[in-house]
Amino acid sequence: MAITFQWAARACGHRFRDIGRCAYGIFKRGRDLIGKTVGIAGEHLTCARWRCARKGARQPVRYNEITPEEYRGFGFPGADDLGNMFQVYRDFETEVCGARKLDVSRSLNPELQTFEQWLARNKDKIRSSSLR
């Protein structure tokens, strides 16, 4: 298995289910957050860290780091958008992660999972999908 991304910078990771639970946490806070922007993240991960955690699924993972420009050159639908996203994470890592504070996300959703927790709960699904 290989991952081909430009992801040396930290990126914000979360499960889709966690976004909904954080949104619910915002509504439960009532008027406290009206007019405020709330960024959500379960973790700030680098691809290298993701790769290390992925070893918990007992699958070798090779990381092929490329530039956002190279990614945009792949030419598949969405390659430009993903390349742009990788560039934003690379060029504005501090701003992107700073707008998504982990303590705020966890206060809205105490069940917010880390990547390692998600991996531990899903490792059998990952193993079985790689055998197909």
N, CA, C and O atoms as a GROMACS GRO file, in nm:
protein
  528
    1MET      N    1   0.085  -0.116   0.000
    1MET     CA    2   0.000   0.000   0.000
    1MET      C    3   0.090   0.123   0.000
    1MET      O    4   0.194   0.125   0.065
    2ALA      N    5   0.048   0.224  -0.074
    2ALA     CA    6   0.126   0.348  -0.080
    2ALA      C    7   0.032   0.468  -0.069
    2ALA      O    8  -0.083   0.463  -0.112
    3ILE      N    9   0.084   0.574  -0.012
    3ILE     CA   10   0.014   0.701  -0.002
    3ILE      C   11   0.095   0.801  -0.082
    3ILE      O   12   0.215   0.817  -0.058
    4THR      N   13   0.032   0.866  -0.178
    4THR     CA   14   0.102   0.967  -0.259
    4THR      C   15   0.034   1.100  -0.235
    4THR      O   16  -0.069   1.130  -0.295
    5PHE      N   17   0.093   1.181  -0.149
    5PHE     CA   18   0.039   1.311  -0.111
    5PHE      C   19   0.153   1.407  -0.087
    5PHE      O   20   0.268   1.367  -0.069
    6GLN      N   21   0.120   1.536  -0.087
    6GLN     CA   22   0.208   1.637  -0.030
    6GLN      C   23   0.146   1.664   0.106
    6GLN      O   24   0.045   1.733   0.115
    7TRP      N   25   0.205   1.611   0.209
    7TRP     CA   26   0.143   1.628   0.339
    7TRP      C   27   0.247   1.630   0.449
    7TRP      O   28   0.231   1.566   0.552
    8ALA      N   29   0.354   1.704   0.427
    8ALA     CA   30   0.454   1.719   0.532
    8ALA      C   31   0.400   1.811   0.642
    8ALA      O   32   0.436   1.797   0.758
    9ALA      N   33   0.314   1.904   0.602
    9ALA     CA   34   0.253   1.994   0.699
    9ALA      C   35   0.142   1.919   0.774
    9ALA      O   36   0.096   1.814   0.730
   10ARG      N   37   0.102   1.975   0.886
   10ARG     CA   38  -0.010   1.917   0.960
   10ARG      C   39  -0.140   1.949   0.888
   10ARG      O   40  -0.157   2.056   0.831
   11ALA      N   41  -0.232   1.854   0.892
   11ALA     CA   42  -0.366   1.874   0.838
   11ALA      C   43  -0.466   1.838   0.947
   11ALA      O   44  -0.434   1.764   1.040
   12CYS      N   45  -0.585   1.889   0.933
   12CYS     CA   46  -0.690   1.863   1.032
   12CYS      C   47  -0.767   1.738   0.993
   12CYS      O   48  -0.822   1.729   0.884
   13GLY      N   49  -0.769   1.643   1.083
   13GLY     CA   50  -0.839   1.519   1.056
   13GLY      C   51  -0.957   1.502   1.149
   13GLY      O   52  -0.954   1.544   1.265
   14HIS      N   53  -1.062   1.438   1.096
   14HIS     CA   54  -1.181   1.408   1.176
   14HIS      C   55  -1.268   1.309   1.098
   14HIS      O   56  -1.255   1.296   0.976
   15ARG      N   57  -1.356   1.241   1.169
   15ARG     CA   58  -1.454   1.155   1.104
   15ARG      C   59  -1.575   1.240   1.070
   15ARG      O   60  -1.605   1.337   1.140
   16PHE      N   61  -1.644   1.205   0.964
   16PHE     CA   62  -1.764   1.281   0.927
   16PHE      C   63  -1.866   1.278   1.040
   16PHE      O   64  -1.931   1.378   1.068
   17ARG      N   65  -1.880   1.164   1.106
   17ARG     CA   66  -1.975   1.152   1.217
   17ARG      C   67  -1.941   1.251   1.328
   17ARG      O   68  -2.031   1.303   1.394
   18ASP      N   69  -1.812   1.276   1.349
   18ASP     CA   70  -1.772   1.370   1.454
   18ASP      C   71  -1.813   1.513   1.423
   18ASP      O   72  -1.840   1.591   1.515
   19ILE      N   73  -1.818   1.549   1.295
   19ILE     CA   74  -1.861   1.684   1.259
   19ILE      C   75  -2.005   1.707   1.306
   19ILE      O   76  -2.035   1.810   1.365
   20GLY      N   77  -2.091   1.611   1.279
   20GLY     CA   78  -2.230   1.623   1.322
   20GLY      C   79  -2.243   1.633   1.472
   20GLY      O   80  -2.324   1.712   1.523
   21ARG      N   81  -2.166   1.555   1.544
   21ARG     CA   82  -2.171   1.559   1.690
   21ARG      C   83  -2.117   1.691   1.744
   21ARG      O   84  -2.166   1.742   1.845
   22CYS      N   85  -2.017   1.747   1.678
   22CYS     CA   86  -1.968   1.880   1.717
   22CYS      C   87  -2.073   1.986   1.688
   22CYS      O   88  -2.094   2.077   1.768
   23ALA      N   89  -2.139   1.975   1.573
   23ALA     CA   90  -2.248   2.069   1.540
   23ALA      C   91  -2.357   2.062   1.647
   23ALA      O   92  -2.409   2.165   1.690
   24TYR      N   93  -2.392   1.942   1.689
   24TYR     CA   94  -2.490   1.926   1.795
   24TYR      C   95  -2.441   1.993   1.923
   24TYR      O   96  -2.520   2.057   1.993
   25GLY      N   97  -2.312   1.980   1.953
   25GLY     CA   98  -2.254   2.046   2.071
   25GLY      C   99  -2.265   2.197   2.062
   25GLY      O  100  -2.284   2.264   2.163
   26ILE      N  101  -2.253   2.251   1.939
   26ILE     CA  102  -2.269   2.396   1.919
   26ILE      C  103  -2.412   2.437   1.953
   26ILE      O  104  -2.434   2.536   2.023
   27PHE      N  105  -2.510   2.361   1.903
   27PHE     CA  106  -2.650   2.393   1.931
   27PHE      C  107  -2.680   2.382   2.080
   27PHE      O  108  -2.758   2.461   2.134
   28LYS      N  109  -2.622   2.285   2.147
   28LYS     CA  110  -2.644   2.268   2.291
   28LYS      C  111  -2.589   2.385   2.372
   28LYS      O  112  -2.636   2.412   2.482
   29ARG      N  113  -2.490   2.454   2.318
   29ARG     CA  114  -2.431   2.568   2.391
   29ARG      C  115  -2.522   2.690   2.388
   29ARG      O  116  -2.499   2.787   2.460
   30GLY      N  117  -2.625   2.685   2.306
   30GLY     CA  118  -2.721   2.795   2.302
   30GLY      C  119  -2.664   2.920   2.237
   30GLY      O  120  -2.598   2.912   2.134
   31ARG      N  121  -2.688   3.033   2.298
   31ARG     CA  122  -2.652   3.163   2.240
   31ARG      C  123  -2.502   3.190   2.245
   31ARG      O  124  -2.454   3.284   2.181
   32ASP      N  125  -2.430   3.111   2.319
   32ASP     CA  126  -2.287   3.131   2.344
   32ASP      C  127  -2.204   3.144   2.215
   32ASP      O  128  -2.107   3.220   2.211
   33LEU      N  129  -2.242   3.071   2.110
   33LEU     CA  130  -2.161   3.069   1.988
   33LEU      C  131  -2.227   3.138   1.868
   33LEU      O  132  -2.178   3.128   1.756
   34ILE      N  133  -2.337   3.206   1.891
   34ILE     CA  134  -2.403   3.277   1.781
   34ILE      C  135  -2.308   3.384   1.726
   34ILE      O  136  -2.252   3.464   1.801
   35GLY      N  137  -2.293   3.384   1.594
   35GLY     CA  138  -2.207   3.482   1.527
   35GLY      C  139  -2.059   3.447   1.530
   35GLY      O  140  -1.977   3.525   1.482
   36LYS      N  141  -2.023   3.331   1.584
   36LYS     CA  142  -1.883   3.292   1.592
   36LYS      C  143  -1.855   3.180   1.492
   36LYS      O  144  -1.943   3.101   1.459
   37THR      N  145  -1.732   3.174   1.446
   37THR     CA  146  -1.686   3.066   1.360
   37THR      C  147  -1.619   2.962   1.447
   37THR      O  148  -1.534   2.994   1.530
   38VAL      N  149  -1.657   2.837   1.427
   38VAL     CA  150  -1.601   2.728   1.506
   38VAL      C  151  -1.539   2.626   1.410
   38VAL      O  152  -1.610   2.565   1.330
   39GLY      N  153  -1.408   2.610   1.418
   39GLY     CA  154  -1.339   2.510   1.338
   39GLY      C  155  -1.336   2.377   1.412
   39GLY      O  156  -1.326   2.375   1.535
   40ILE      N  157  -1.346   2.268   1.338
   40ILE     CA  158  -1.353   2.135   1.398
   40ILE      C  159  -1.233   2.052   1.353
   40ILE      O  160  -1.200   2.052   1.234
   41ALA      N  161  -1.170   1.984   1.444
   41ALA     CA  162  -1.064   1.888   1.411
   41ALA      C  163  -1.052   1.788   1.524
   41ALA      O  164  -1.063   1.823   1.641
   42GLY      N  165  -1.031   1.664   1.487
   42GLY     CA  166  -1.006   1.560   1.587
   42GLY      C  167  -0.859   1.552   1.621
   42GLY      O  168  -0.821   1.518   1.733
   43GLU      N  169  -0.776   1.586   1.520
   43GLU     CA  170  -0.631   1.584   1.536
   43GLU      C  171  -0.568   1.669   1.428
   43GLU      O  172  -0.631   1.698   1.326
   44HIS      N  173  -0.444   1.707   1.450
   44HIS     CA  174  -0.363   1.771   1.347
   44HIS      C  175  -0.254   1.671   1.310
   44HIS      O  176  -0.158   1.653   1.384
   45LEU      N  177  -0.270   1.605   1.195
   45LEU     CA  178  -0.182   1.495   1.155
   45LEU      C  179  -0.096   1.531   1.036
   45LEU      O  180  -0.137   1.606   0.948
   46THR      N  181   0.025   1.478   1.035
   46THR     CA  182   0.105   1.479   0.912
   46THR      C  183   0.085   1.343   0.846
   46THR      O  184   0.046   1.247   0.912
   47CYS      N  185   0.113   1.335   0.718
   47CYS     CA  186   0.101   1.207   0.649
   47CYS      C  187   0.200   1.107   0.706
   47CYS      O  188   0.169   0.988   0.715
   48ALA      N  189   0.317   1.153   0.744
   48ALA     CA  190   0.416   1.063   0.803
   48ALA      C  191   0.363   1.004   0.934
   48ALA      O  192   0.384   0.886   0.962
   49ARG      N  193   0.295   1.084   1.014
   49ARG     CA  194   0.237   1.033   1.139
   49ARG      C  195   0.122   0.939   1.108
   49ARG      O  196   0.107   0.836   1.175
   50TRP      N  197   0.042   0.973   1.009
   50TRP     CA  198  -0.068   0.888   0.966
   50TRP      C  199  -0.013   0.752   0.923
   50TRP      O  200  -0.070   0.647   0.955
   51ARG      N  201   0.098   0.756   0.852
   51ARG     CA  202   0.161   0.633   0.805
   51ARG      C  203   0.208   0.548   0.923
   51ARG      O  204   0.189   0.426   0.923
   52CYS      N  205   0.268   0.611   1.023
   52CYS     CA  206   0.315   0.537   1.140
   52CYS      C  207   0.199   0.475   1.215
   52CYS      O  208   0.206   0.359   1.257
   53ALA      N  209   0.092   0.551   1.233
   53ALA     CA  210  -0.025   0.498   1.303
   53ALA      C  211  -0.089   0.385   1.223
   53ALA      O  212  -0.143   0.290   1.280
   54ARG      N  213  -0.082   0.396   1.093
   54ARG     CA  214  -0.142   0.296   1.004
   54ARG      C  215  -0.076   0.160   1.022
   54ARG      O  216  -0.137   0.057   0.993
   55LYS      N  217   0.047   0.159   1.068
   55LYS     CA  218   0.115   0.032   1.093
   55LYS      C  219   0.039  -0.050   1.195
   55LYS      O  220   0.055  -0.172   1.201
   56GLY      N  221  -0.044   0.016   1.278
   56GLY     CA  222  -0.127  -0.056   1.374
   56GLY      C  223  -0.222  -0.152   1.305
   56GLY      O  224  -0.268  -0.248   1.367
   57ALA      N  225  -0.253  -0.127   1.179
   57ALA     CA  226  -0.339  -0.218   1.104
   57ALA      C  227  -0.257  -0.332   1.044
   57ALA      O  228  -0.310  -0.418   0.973
   58ARG      N  229  -0.128  -0.333   1.074
   58ARG     CA  230  -0.035  -0.437   1.030
   58ARG      C  231  -0.025  -0.448   0.879
   58ARG      O  232  -0.019  -0.557   0.822
   59GLN      N  233  -0.024  -0.333   0.815
   59GLN     CA  234  -0.004  -0.328   0.672
   59GLN      C  235   0.113  -0.235   0.643
   59GLN      O  236   0.118  -0.125   0.696
   60PRO      N  237   0.206  -0.279   0.561
   60PRO     CA  238   0.314  -0.187   0.526
   60PRO      C  239   0.259  -0.074   0.439
   60PRO      O  240   0.181  -0.096   0.346
   61VAL      N  241   0.301   0.046   0.471
   61VAL     CA  242   0.255   0.163   0.396
   61VAL      C  243   0.376   0.244   0.354
   61VAL      O  244   0.458   0.282   0.438
   62ARG      N  245   0.388   0.271   0.226
   62ARG     CA  246   0.497   0.353   0.174
   62ARG      C  247   0.441   0.493   0.147
   62ARG      O  248   0.331   0.508   0.093
   63TYR      N  249   0.515   0.594   0.184
   63TYR     CA  250   0.472   0.733   0.166
   63TYR      C  251   0.552   0.795   0.053
   63TYR      O  252   0.674   0.806   0.061
   64ASN      N  253   0.484   0.834  -0.053
   64ASN     CA  254   0.545   0.903  -0.167
   64ASN      C  255   0.509   1.051  -0.158
   64ASN      O  256   0.399   1.092  -0.195
   65GLU      N  257   0.602   1.131  -0.108
   65GLU     CA  258   0.573   1.274  -0.095
   65GLU      C  259   0.594   1.343  -0.230
   65GLU      O  260   0.697   1.324  -0.296
   66ILE      N  261   0.495   1.422  -0.268
   66ILE     CA  262   0.503   1.500  -0.392
   66ILE      C  263   0.459   1.642  -0.361
   66ILE      O  264   0.403   1.668  -0.254
   67THR      N  265   0.483   1.733  -0.454
   67THR     CA  266   0.442   1.872  -0.435
   67THR      C  267   0.297   1.890  -0.476
   67THR      O  268   0.245   1.808  -0.552
   68PRO      N  269   0.230   1.994  -0.428
   68PRO     CA  270   0.094   2.022  -0.475
   68PRO      C  271   0.089   2.040  -0.627
   68PRO      O  272  -0.009   2.001  -0.691
   69GLU      N  273   0.193   2.098  -0.684
   69GLU     CA  274   0.197   2.119  -0.829
   69GLU      C  275   0.198   1.984  -0.902
   69GLU      O  276   0.128   1.966  -1.002
   70GLU      N  277   0.277   1.890  -0.850
   70GLU     CA  278   0.279   1.757  -0.910
   70GLU      C  279   0.143   1.689  -0.897
   70GLU      O  280   0.097   1.622  -0.990
   71TYR      N  281   0.079   1.707  -0.782
   71TYR     CA  282  -0.052   1.644  -0.760
   71TYR      C  283  -0.154   1.699  -0.858
   71TYR      O  284  -0.233   1.623  -0.914
   72ARG      N  285  -0.153   1.832  -0.879
   72ARG     CA  286  -0.247   1.892  -0.975
   72ARG      C  287  -0.224   1.836  -1.115
   72ARG      O  288  -0.318   1.831  -1.195
   73GLY      N  289  -0.102   1.795  -1.146
   73GLY     CA  290  -0.069   1.742  -1.278
   73GLY      C  291  -0.120   1.601  -1.304
   73GLY      O  292  -0.108   1.553  -1.416
   74PHE      N  293  -0.176   1.533  -1.203
   74PHE     CA  294  -0.225   1.398  -1.224
   74PHE      C  295  -0.341   1.393  -1.323
   74PHE      O  296  -0.362   1.292  -1.391
   75GLY      N  297  -0.418   1.502  -1.332
   75GLY     CA  298  -0.520   1.513  -1.436
   75GLY      C  299  -0.651   1.441  -1.412
   75GLY      O  300  -0.740   1.448  -1.497
   76PHE      N  301  -0.668   1.374  -1.300
   76PHE     CA  302  -0.799   1.310  -1.276
   76PHE      C  303  -0.896   1.416  -1.222
   76PHE      O  304  -0.852   1.519  -1.171
   77PRO      N  305  -1.027   1.392  -1.232
   77PRO     CA  306  -1.124   1.489  -1.180
   77PRO      C  307  -1.100   1.514  -1.031
   77PRO      O  308  -1.100   1.420  -0.951
   78GLY      N  309  -1.080   1.637  -0.995
   78GLY     CA  310  -1.055   1.675  -0.856
   78GLY      C  311  -0.909   1.691  -0.821
   78GLY      O  312  -0.876   1.737  -0.712
   79ALA      N  313  -0.817   1.652  -0.912
   79ALA     CA  314  -0.674   1.664  -0.882
   79ALA      C  315  -0.635   1.809  -0.855
   79ALA      O  316  -0.555   1.836  -0.766
   80ASP      N  317  -0.691   1.903  -0.932
   80ASP     CA  318  -0.662   2.045  -0.909
   80ASP      C  319  -0.708   2.088  -0.770
   80ASP      O  320  -0.634   2.155  -0.698
   81ASP      N  321  -0.830   2.048  -0.734
   81ASP     CA  322  -0.884   2.086  -0.603
   81ASP      C  323  -0.801   2.029  -0.489
   81ASP      O  324  -0.770   2.098  -0.392
   82LEU      N  325  -0.765   1.901  -0.501
   82LEU     CA  326  -0.684   1.839  -0.395
   82LEU      C  327  -0.545   1.901  -0.389
   82LEU      O  328  -0.492   1.925  -0.281
   83GLY      N  329  -0.484   1.926  -0.505
   83GLY     CA  330  -0.354   1.993  -0.508
   83GLY      C  331  -0.360   2.129  -0.441
   83GLY      O  332  -0.268   2.168  -0.369
   84ASN      N  333  -0.469   2.202  -0.466
   84ASN     CA  334  -0.487   2.333  -0.402
   84ASN      C  335  -0.500   2.318  -0.251
   84ASN      O  336  -0.443   2.395  -0.175
   85MET      N  337  -0.577   2.217  -0.207
   85MET     CA  338  -0.593   2.193  -0.064
   85MET      C  339  -0.458   2.162   0.001
   85MET      O  340  -0.425   2.216   0.107
   86PHE      N  341  -0.378   2.075  -0.063
   86PHE     CA  342  -0.246   2.042  -0.009
   86PHE      C  343  -0.158   2.166  -0.002
   86PHE      O  344  -0.080   2.182   0.092
   87GLN      N  345  -0.170   2.255  -0.101
   87GLN     CA  346  -0.090   2.377  -0.100
   87GLN      C  347  -0.131   2.468   0.015
   87GLN      O  348  -0.046   2.527   0.081
   88VAL      N  349  -0.261   2.479   0.040
   88VAL     CA  350  -0.308   2.562   0.152
   88VAL      C  351  -0.255   2.506   0.283
   88VAL      O  352  -0.205   2.582   0.367
   89TYR      N  353  -0.265   2.374   0.302
   89TYR     CA  354  -0.212   2.314   0.424
   89TYR      C  355  -0.062   2.336   0.436
   89TYR      O  356  -0.012   2.361   0.545
   90ARG      N  357   0.009   2.327   0.326
   90ARG     CA  358   0.154   2.348   0.329
   90ARG      C  359   0.189   2.494   0.358
   90ARG      O  360   0.272   2.522   0.445
   91ASP      N  361   0.126   2.586   0.287
   91ASP     CA  362   0.163   2.727   0.295
   91ASP      C  363   0.104   2.800   0.416
   91ASP      O  364   0.157   2.901   0.461
   92PHE      N  365  -0.008   2.747   0.470
   92PHE     CA  366  -0.078   2.815   0.580
   92PHE      C  367  -0.108   2.719   0.695
   92PHE      O  368  -0.214   2.727   0.758
   93GLU      N  369  -0.015   2.630   0.721
   93GLU     CA  370  -0.034   2.528   0.825
   93GLU      C  371  -0.074   2.590   0.960
   93GLU      O  372  -0.169   2.545   1.023
   94THR      N  373  -0.003   2.692   1.002
   94THR     CA  374  -0.030   2.754   1.133
   94THR      C  375  -0.170   2.812   1.138
   94THR      O  376  -0.241   2.795   1.237
   95GLU      N  377  -0.210   2.881   1.032
   95GLU     CA  378  -0.341   2.944   1.028
   95GLU      C  379  -0.454   2.840   1.022
   95GLU      O  380  -0.554   2.852   1.092
   96VAL      N  381  -0.435   2.738   0.938
   96VAL     CA  382  -0.539   2.635   0.922
   96VAL      C  383  -0.558   2.558   1.052
   96VAL      O  384  -0.671   2.542   1.098
   97CYS      N  385  -0.450   2.512   1.111
   97CYS     CA  386  -0.462   2.435   1.235
   97CYS      C  387  -0.504   2.524   1.352
   97CYS      O  388  -0.578   2.480   1.440
   98GLY      N  389  -0.457   2.648   1.353
   98GLY     CA  390  -0.494   2.740   1.460
   98GLY      C  391  -0.642   2.773   1.462
   98GLY      O  392  -0.697   2.803   1.568
   99ALA      N  393  -0.707   2.768   1.347
   99ALA     CA  394  -0.851   2.795   1.339
   99ALA      C  395  -0.934   2.673   1.379
   99ALA      O  396  -1.057   2.682   1.387
  100ARG      N  397  -0.869   2.562   1.402
  100ARG     CA  398  -0.938   2.438   1.438
  100ARG      C  399  -0.875   2.384   1.566
  100ARG      O  400  -0.793   2.292   1.564
  101LYS      N  401  -0.915   2.442   1.676
  101LYS     CA  402  -0.855   2.409   1.805
  101LYS      C  403  -0.911   2.278   1.860
  101LYS      O  404  -1.032   2.259   1.869
  102LEU      N  405  -0.820   2.188   1.896
  102LEU     CA  406  -0.860   2.056   1.941
  102LEU      C  407  -0.939   2.061   2.072
  102LEU      O  408  -1.034   1.985   2.089
  103ASP      N  409  -0.901   2.149   2.164
  103ASP     CA  410  -0.972   2.156   2.291
  103ASP      C  411  -1.115   2.205   2.272
  103ASP      O  412  -1.206   2.160   2.343
  104VAL      N  413  -1.137   2.296   2.178
  104VAL     CA  414  -1.273   2.343   2.150
  104VAL      C  415  -1.355   2.230   2.089
  104VAL      O  416  -1.470   2.208   2.129
  105SER      N  417  -1.298   2.159   1.993
  105SER     CA  418  -1.368   2.046   1.932
  105SER      C  419  -1.405   1.942   2.037
  105SER      O  420  -1.517   1.890   2.036
  106ARG      N  421  -1.312   1.911   2.127
  106ARG     CA  422  -1.340   1.810   2.230
  106ARG      C  423  -1.442   1.860   2.333
  106ARG      O  424  -1.515   1.779   2.391
  107SER      N  425  -1.448   1.990   2.356
  107SER     CA  426  -1.550   2.042   2.448
  107SER      C  427  -1.689   2.030   2.387
  107SER      O  428  -1.788   2.015   2.459
  108LEU      N  429  -1.698   2.037   2.254
  108LEU     CA  430  -1.826   2.023   2.185
  108LEU      C  431  -1.866   1.877   2.172
  108LEU      O  432  -1.985   1.843   2.175
  109ASN      N  433  -1.767   1.790   2.156
  109ASN     CA  434  -1.792   1.648   2.138
  109ASN      C  435  -1.688   1.568   2.216
  109ASN      O  436  -1.581   1.537   2.163
  110PRO      N  437  -1.718   1.534   2.341
  110PRO     CA  438  -1.621   1.461   2.423
  110PRO      C  439  -1.586   1.323   2.366
  110PRO      O  440  -1.485   1.265   2.405
  111GLU      N  441  -1.668   1.271   2.275
  111GLU     CA  442  -1.642   1.139   2.215
  111GLU      C  443  -1.556   1.148   2.089
  111GLU      O  444  -1.536   1.048   2.020
  112LEU      N  445  -1.506   1.266   2.058
  112LEU     CA  446  -1.424   1.287   1.939
  112LEU      C  447  -1.305   1.191   1.942
  112LEU      O  448  -1.232   1.184   2.040
  113GLN      N  449  -1.287   1.116   1.833
  113GLN     CA  450  -1.183   1.015   1.830
  113GLN      C  451  -1.052   1.070   1.774
  113GLN      O  452  -1.051   1.155   1.685
  114THR      N  453  -0.943   1.019   1.828
  114THR     CA  454  -0.813   1.044   1.766
  114THR      C  455  -0.799   0.944   1.650
  114THR      O  456  -0.878   0.850   1.639
  115PHE      N  457  -0.700   0.966   1.566
  115PHE     CA  458  -0.679   0.873   1.456
  115PHE      C  459  -0.645   0.733   1.509
  115PHE      O  460  -0.692   0.633   1.455
  116GLU      N  461  -0.565   0.726   1.614
  116GLU     CA  462  -0.527   0.597   1.672
  116GLU      C  463  -0.649   0.523   1.725
  116GLU      O  464  -0.658   0.401   1.710
  117GLN      N  465  -0.744   0.596   1.788
  117GLN     CA  466  -0.867   0.533   1.837
  117GLN      C  467  -0.951   0.480   1.720
  117GLN      O  468  -1.002   0.368   1.725
  118TRP      N  469  -0.963   0.561   1.616
  118TRP     CA  470  -1.039   0.518   1.498
  118TRP      C  471  -0.974   0.395   1.435
  118TRP      O  472  -1.043   0.300   1.398
  119LEU      N  473  -0.842   0.397   1.424
  119LEU     CA  474  -0.770   0.286   1.364
  119LEU      C  475  -0.789   0.158   1.446
  119LEU      O  476  -0.813   0.051   1.390
  120ALA      N  477  -0.780   0.169   1.577
  120ALA     CA  478  -0.798   0.051   1.664
  120ALA      C  479  -0.936  -0.009   1.646
  120ALA      O  480  -0.952  -0.131   1.647
  121ARG      N  481  -1.037   0.076   1.629
  121ARG     CA  482  -1.174   0.028   1.613
  121ARG      C  483  -1.203  -0.027   1.473
  121ARG      O  484  -1.297  -0.104   1.455
  122ASN      N  485  -1.123   0.012   1.375
  122ASN     CA  486  -1.151  -0.025   1.236
  122ASN      C  487  -1.044  -0.110   1.171
  122ASN      O  488  -1.051  -0.137   1.051
  123LYS      N  489  -0.944  -0.154   1.246
  123LYS     CA  490  -0.831  -0.225   1.185
  123LYS      C  491  -0.873  -0.353   1.114
  123LYS      O  492  -0.815  -0.387   1.010
  124ASP      N  493  -0.972  -0.425   1.166
  124ASP     CA  494  -1.016  -0.547   1.098
  124ASP      C  495  -1.083  -0.516   0.964
  124ASP      O  496  -1.066  -0.591   0.868
  125LYS      N  497  -1.158  -0.406   0.958
  125LYS     CA  498  -1.220  -0.365   0.830
  125LYS      C  499  -1.112  -0.328   0.728
  125LYS      O  500  -1.123  -0.359   0.609
  126ILE      N  501  -1.007  -0.261   0.775
  126ILE     CA  502  -0.899  -0.220   0.687
  126ILE      C  503  -0.825  -0.343   0.636
  126ILE      O  504  -0.794  -0.352   0.517
  127ARG      N  505  -0.797  -0.437   0.725
  127ARG     CA  506  -0.729  -0.559   0.684
  127ARG      C  507  -0.810  -0.636   0.581
  127ARG      O  508  -0.757  -0.680   0.479
  128SER      N  509  -0.941  -0.653   0.607
  128SER     CA  510  -1.023  -0.733   0.516
  128SER      C  511  -1.041  -0.662   0.382
  128SER      O  512  -1.050  -0.729   0.279
  129SER      N  513  -1.047  -0.529   0.380
  129SER     CA  514  -1.063  -0.458   0.252
  129SER      C  515  -0.936  -0.466   0.168
  129SER      O  516  -0.941  -0.457   0.045
  130SER      N  517  -0.822  -0.482   0.233
  130SER     CA  518  -0.696  -0.488   0.156
  130SER      C  519  -0.676  -0.627   0.096
  130SER      O  520  -0.588  -0.645   0.011
  131LEU      N  521  -0.754  -0.725   0.138
  131LEU     CA  522  -0.739  -0.860   0.085
  131LEU      C  523  -0.823  -0.882  -0.041
  131LEU      O  524  -0.809  -0.984  -0.107
  132ARG      N  525  -0.907  -0.787  -0.075
  132ARG     CA  526  -0.994  -0.802  -0.193
  132ARG      C  527  -0.921  -0.783  -0.320
  132ARG      O  528  -0.980  -0.793  -0.428
   0.00000   0.00000   0.00000
